[in-house]
């Protein structure tokens, strides 16, 4: 599936691994994908968040507030958790539903919005971000990006 990912989306997936290692997590989880997405300041997903009233810095602060819990020792090669794999699968489904032949950061964002991860859901809810609002903003942002 990664062959369909754009370079920024692939970079986001790799960045998620780096965030997981840095946080000494035992696996890559959805919150690591969101962190990595927020690192890509120029990506379409971050522009969509800003357009719906949730600038990256604000999302990051909310995410930091919602993170917690014990950290496990970090293995050298981290597996993706089942929920993180689900985010990637949902990103693919979003791309297909939008009739896009690639998976970009905007699809990762929509996958994160659809996943049932508590940290991500709490973060987005805290900022008043609803799935429908983000989903409606993506096609407009794609058209504008050309």
C-alpha positions, 0 to 999 in steps of 0.5 A, a space after each residue: 500500500 505504501 507505493 500509493 503514498 505521496 512523498 509527504 505521506 511516506 515521510 509522515 509515516 516514517 516521522 511517526 516511527 521517529 516520534 514513537 521512538 522519541 516517546 519510548 513507546 513500544 509501537 507506533 500509535 495513531 497519536 504518533 501519526 498525528 504528531 508527524 502530520 503536524 510536523 509537516 507544516 506545508 502539507 495539505 492536511 495541515 492547511 486543511 486543519 488551519 482552514 477549519 480553525 485548528 492551526 497545527 500549534 493548537 492541535 499539537 498543544 491539545 494532543 500534548 494535553 491528551 497524551 499520558 500513561 506509562 512508556 515501555 522500552 523502545 525496540 529498534 524496529 517498532 511495529 505499527 499498532 493495530 489502530 495505527 494500521 487501521 488509520 493507514 487502511 482508512 486513509 486508503 479508503 478515503 483516497 478511493 472514496 474521493 477517487 484519488 489515485 494516491 494517498 496523501 497527508 490529507 487522506 492520513 488526516 481523514 483516516 485519523 479522524 475516522 479511527 477510534 483512538 481515544 487520544 486522537 479523538 479527544 484531541 480533535 474533539 477538544 478543538 471542535 473538529 468534526 469528521 464531516 467538516 474536515 471531509 468537506 474541506 479536503 476536496 476544496 483544498 485539493 482543488 486549490 493545491 492544483 
